[in-house]
């Protein structure tokens, strides 16, 4: 990808590793925990409770992250505040620098498309830390927290994306960051609030179906960014082969593909992010049109 270098500002922070005790192994990534849990959950007769839990797991680990939570997901170590966090320097590694460049590029695109656009923050962390929505753990994968309008990323997930999901490449990594920024766009436009209200009136299966549409829209928004992004030389940031890399990533994290990779039959009622085909379709729509108006997943036939 032809990305410019962006200097980290006050909208990019490296939180380091918290002194808190939330567990979470180094570099576990969302794939490791989800794939580890799926066989245990699906390898027995599935009741309604199991289906609900799968939906929650998939929702937390992929993209939408903490959007449905307003508080912590666990009990913090009471000594965490006294020990404090080991703060890092933002954008000081190759992986962080790349994410910073993608993040800076998304601002250029979305500030031109949305009146009164306000930047989210990008928060790097290692293994575990805190967000405005509660615990941030590597096992959760990248996520967006609407409470503090922050994207949270442990860059070890990029290695997980390549090793576990077979989706290596800078375009695959950029898709992850741009998808989370897509959730910020949904917060700015009011879509997130509307989704939460609708889910509050819906059954679990209906709520999952609504969440699928939200995640697919974020995929489409990621494609819109990629289609419109230009560097300072006026060149598209996407190079030959980048679209294929992004598509491999979208395919790898479809709900049905994840369940099959665990040796289980896909359960549509538990889907919260869409099938691989759906994720690729909506990412491609954003890439090919560059038009956020074409990302209305809520009124489309999936």
KAWO-V771802 format. One record per pair of residues at least 6 apart in sequence whose C-alpha atoms are under 6 Angstrom apart, sorted by sequence separation. I is the first residue (numbers start at 1). J is the second residue. If there is no record, write none. Layout:
i=(I | I)
j=(J | J)
This chain:
i=(91 | 111 | 130 | 144 | 161 | 162 | 186 | 230 | 129 | 144 | 229 | 230 | 259 | 128 | 143 | 199 | 229 | 128 | 143 | 127 | 142 | 256 | 127 | 142 | 133 | 132 | 132 | 138 | 255 | 255 | 256 | 254 | 255 | 254 | 254 | 251 | 122 | 123 | 124 | 126 | 120 | 121 | 122 | 123 | 124 | 125 | 250 | 120 | 124 | 250 | 30 | 247 | 183 | 144 | 182 | 179 | 182 | 179 | 179 | 178 | 21 | 20 | 21 | 20 | 215 | 20 | 212 | 223 | 227 | 19 | 211 | 212 | 71 | 72 | 212 | 220 | 224 | 228 | 70 | 71 | 72 | 216 | 220 | 223 | 224 | 227 | 19 | 205 | 208 | 219 | 223 | 19 | 19 | 220 | 224 | 18 | 17 | 17 | 16 | 16 | 171 | 15 | 16 | 172 | 14 | 171 | 172 | 14 | 171 | 220 | 14 | 13 | 172 | 65 | 67 | 217 | 61 | 65 | 66 | 67 | 61 | 63 | 217 | 167 | 167 | 213 | 213 | 165 | 6 | 5 | 26 | 24 | 33 | 17 | 12 | 14 | 15 | 16 | 17 | 29 | 30 | 11 | 12 | 13 | 14 | 15 | 16 | 29 | 30 | 12 | 17 | 18 | 28 | 30 | 17 | 29 | 29 | 27 | 59 | 55 | 55 | 51 | 39 | 4 | 3 | 3 | 2 | 1 | 1 | 1)
j=(97 | 117 | 136 | 150 | 167 | 168 | 192 | 236 | 136 | 151 | 236 | 237 | 266 | 136 | 151 | 207 | 237 | 137 | 152 | 137 | 152 | 266 | 138 | 153 | 145 | 147 | 148 | 154 | 271 | 274 | 275 | 274 | 275 | 275 | 276 | 276 | 150 | 151 | 152 | 154 | 149 | 150 | 151 | 152 | 153 | 154 | 279 | 150 | 154 | 280 | 61 | 280 | 218 | 180 | 218 | 218 | 221 | 219 | 222 | 222 | 76 | 76 | 77 | 77 | 273 | 80 | 272 | 283 | 287 | 80 | 272 | 273 | 133 | 134 | 274 | 282 | 286 | 290 | 133 | 134 | 135 | 279 | 283 | 286 | 287 | 290 | 83 | 269 | 272 | 283 | 287 | 84 | 85 | 286 | 290 | 85 | 85 | 86 | 86 | 87 | 242 | 87 | 88 | 245 | 88 | 245 | 246 | 89 | 246 | 295 | 90 | 90 | 249 | 143 | 145 | 295 | 140 | 144 | 145 | 146 | 141 | 143 | 297 | 248 | 249 | 297 | 298 | 252 | 101 | 101 | 127 | 127 | 139 | 125 | 121 | 123 | 124 | 125 | 126 | 138 | 139 | 121 | 122 | 123 | 124 | 125 | 126 | 139 | 140 | 123 | 128 | 129 | 139 | 141 | 129 | 141 | 157 | 156 | 272 | 270 | 272 | 270 | 262 | 231 | 231 | 237 | 237 | 237 | 238 | 239)
